[in-house]
Amino acid sequence: MVTVRKYPLVTYEIYHIFNKSIAGYQIFNSEAEFKRMRDAFHYYCYVEEFKQRFSVADVDFKFERDVKGERLVKIIAYCIMPTHIHLIL
């Protein structure tokens, strides 16, 4: 089932996005996993990277030199915790 947003996302607005595991399951278990998620956030901020990649598992992130294209979204702040993540976009 596809859910349609009641209010559309609007350019130049600020959004709080979060995702939480089920039943307190620990998603991130090492510094390497935290770093990979942080790198994924930054990598997918750009239009070309977002359009070309569909699986985080397939990407070796070198976002500082590999990112291409127009910025899709700006990350204002983020928090990666063992059981969930928060993004302010």
C-alpha positions as CSV (number, residue, x, y, z in Angstrom):
1,M,0.0,0.0,0.0
2,V,1.3,3.4,-1.0
3,T,0.7,6.2,1.5
4,V,0.2,9.7,0.0
5,R,1.5,12.6,2.0
6,K,-1.3,14.9,3.3
7,Y,1.1,17.9,2.8
8,P,3.8,17.9,0.1
9,L,7.5,18.4,0.9
10,V,8.5,21.9,0.2
11,T,11.8,23.2,-1.0
12,Y,13.7,25.4,1.5
13,E,11.8,24.1,4.5
14,I,13.4,22.3,7.5
15,Y,12.4,18.7,8.3
16,H,13.1,16.3,11.1
17,I,13.5,12.8,9.8
18,F,14.0,9.8,12.0
19,N,14.0,6.0,11.8
20,K,13.9,3.6,14.7
21,S,14.6,-0.1,14.9
22,I,11.9,-2.5,16.0
23,A,11.8,-3.5,19.7
24,G,15.0,-1.6,20.5
25,Y,17.1,-3.8,18.2
26,Q,20.7,-2.4,18.0
27,I,21.4,-1.4,14.4
28,F,24.8,0.1,14.8
29,N,27.3,-2.0,16.7
30,S,30.7,-0.4,15.9
31,E,32.4,2.9,15.1
32,A,32.8,1.6,11.5
33,E,29.0,1.2,11.2
34,F,28.4,4.7,12.5
35,K,30.9,6.1,10.1
36,R,29.4,4.2,7.1
37,M,25.9,5.6,7.9
38,R,27.3,9.1,8.3
39,D,29.1,8.8,5.0
40,A,26.0,7.5,3.3
41,F,24.0,10.6,4.5
42,H,26.5,12.9,2.9
43,Y,27.0,10.8,-0.2
44,Y,23.3,10.8,-1.1
45,C,22.8,14.6,-0.6
46,Y,23.7,15.0,-4.3
47,V,21.3,14.4,-7.2
48,E,23.5,12.3,-9.4
49,E,24.6,9.9,-6.7
50,F,21.0,9.5,-5.5
51,K,19.8,8.7,-9.0
52,Q,22.6,6.2,-9.8
53,R,22.7,4.2,-6.6
54,F,19.9,2.1,-5.1
55,S,21.7,0.1,-2.5
56,V,24.0,1.4,0.3
57,A,25.6,-2.1,0.4
58,D,27.0,-1.6,-3.1
59,V,28.8,1.7,-2.4
60,D,32.3,2.3,-1.3
61,F,31.9,5.8,0.1
62,K,34.6,8.3,-0.8
63,F,32.1,11.2,-0.8
64,E,34.7,13.9,-0.3
65,R,36.1,13.3,-3.8
66,D,33.4,11.2,-5.5
67,V,30.2,13.2,-5.2
68,K,28.8,14.7,-8.3
69,G,25.9,16.9,-9.3
70,E,23.7,19.4,-7.7
71,R,23.0,19.2,-4.0
72,L,19.6,17.5,-3.4
73,V,19.3,18.2,0.4
74,K,21.4,19.9,3.1
75,I,22.0,18.1,6.3
76,I,21.8,20.7,9.1
77,A,22.3,18.2,11.9
78,Y,22.2,14.5,12.5
79,C,22.4,12.0,15.4
80,I,23.2,8.4,14.9
81,M,22.4,6.3,17.9
82,P,22.7,2.5,18.4
83,T,18.9,1.9,17.8
84,H,17.9,4.9,15.7
85,I,18.9,7.9,13.7
86,H,17.7,11.6,13.5
87,L,18.3,14.0,10.6
88,I,17.5,17.7,10.4
89,L,17.3,18.5,6.7
